[in-house]
Amino acid sequence: MTDIVKYPIDALRARFPALKRTYKDRTVAYFDSPGGAQMPREVIDAMMRCMEAGRANIHCHFPSSDETMKKLENGRKAIAALFNARPNEVSYGANATTIMFQVARALMHEWNAGDEIVLTEMEHHSNLDSWRTAAEEKGVTAKYIPVDPSTLTLEMGKLPCLLSPKTRLLAIGLASNVTGTINDVKEASRQAHAVGAIVAADAVHAIPHFFVDREELGIDLLFASSYKFFGPHMGMAVIRKEILEHLRVCKVAPASTRRSGWKRVRKTSRRSPPSRRR
Ligand SMILES: Cc1ncc(COP(=O)(O)O)c(C=O)c1O
């Protein structure tokens, strides 16, 4: 009780400009919402500073390019620290869903018809559809850990029967955004790794509420969205280095360091487009 009294709630509230709004002369209250968390002054100011300083492409020879690169690197360091991972394992994306789809589409190149993946009935659509569409394309079977409707928890006792040496991936949420149920990802990872499967965890709902230690939980692919924890609207993936190194991703880096091949484009563009050729 003493701790609750000491909690500096007024000082914390004061850092969120959105909480100063009023409606019909009363201060507003925001409930936990899929629209994302409100932003503290520090984040708003940092974003403003970034835009006011002028932006530039990375990998160019402008001071603003170096500054942009530094910001991206600092962001990777902060995200890595948040999840107990390494900065070079962090990728940015438009949101968690988009980056999950991209990783799933890359990973599916390593799957063969007859392989299996294990999902759960509790997942947000992003952590289902990304893997399911990839599985369908490759003739891979998706199996599901069921939800016990009386407790709103996963029937984890069924997991050993769903896993086999054919299992390539287990995708599981750390916490449900619907029921708040926290899943035993550590035990699920242990069992999945024992059959040689990769473990993907959706940390979108979990990370605003508790610390997610990627190492402790044995997660190989971890996904989150910063707009759920006071940041801008973007997603992030933390992909274990050993997997990232051989993943045929279409795009998880902001820009290529290779030349774009503009000379080739210029040369071919002198020809008429195919429709106008005789
Ligand atoms: C548990 C969970 N997973 C995934 C998502 C999708 O996140 P994003 O909006 O970043 O694609 C959400 C969004 O509400 C979520 O609650």
The ligand as an SDF file (V2000), in Angstrom:
LIG
                    3D

 16 16  0  0  0  0  0  0  0  0999 V2000
   -1.1840   -9.2140  -29.8260 C   0  0  0  0  0  0  0  0  0  0  0  0
   -1.0550   -8.3950  -31.0800 C   0  0  0  0  0  0  0  0  0  0  0  0
   -0.2860   -8.8690  -32.0790 N   0  0  0  0  0  0  0  0  0  0  0  0
   -0.1250   -8.1800  -33.2260 C   0  0  0  0  0  0  0  0  0  0  0  0
   -0.7510   -6.9730  -33.4270 C   0  0  0  0  0  0  0  0  0  0  0  0
   -0.5190   -6.2630  -34.7240 C   0  0  0  0  0  0  0  0  0  0  0  0
    0.3850   -5.2100  -34.5250 O   0  0  0  0  0  0  0  0  0  0  0  0
    0.6070   -4.1000  -35.6560 P   0  0  0  0  0  0  0  0  0  0  0  0
   -0.5540   -3.1630  -35.5480 O   0  0  0  0  0  0  0  0  0  0  0  0
    1.8920   -3.4380  -35.2780 O   0  0  0  0  0  0  0  0  0  0  0  0
    0.6630   -4.7690  -36.9700 O   0  0  0  0  0  0  0  0  0  0  0  0
   -1.5690   -6.4350  -32.4190 C   0  0  0  0  0  0  0  0  0  0  0  0
   -2.2450   -5.1460  -32.6290 C   0  0  0  0  0  0  0  0  0  0  0  0
   -3.1130   -4.7340  -31.9050 O   0  0  0  0  0  0  0  0  0  0  0  0
   -1.7200   -7.1650  -31.2100 C   0  0  0  0  0  0  0  0  0  0  0  0
   -2.4660   -6.7020  -30.2130 O   0  0  0  0  0  0  0  0  0  0  0  0
  1  2  1  0
  2  3  1  0
  2 15  2  0
  3  4  2  0
  4  5  1  0
  5  6  1  0
  5 12  2  0
  6  7  1  0
  7  8  1  0
  8  9  2  0
  8 10  1  0
  8 11  1  0
 12 13  1  0
 12 15  1  0
 13 14  2  0
 15 16  1  0
M  END
$$$$
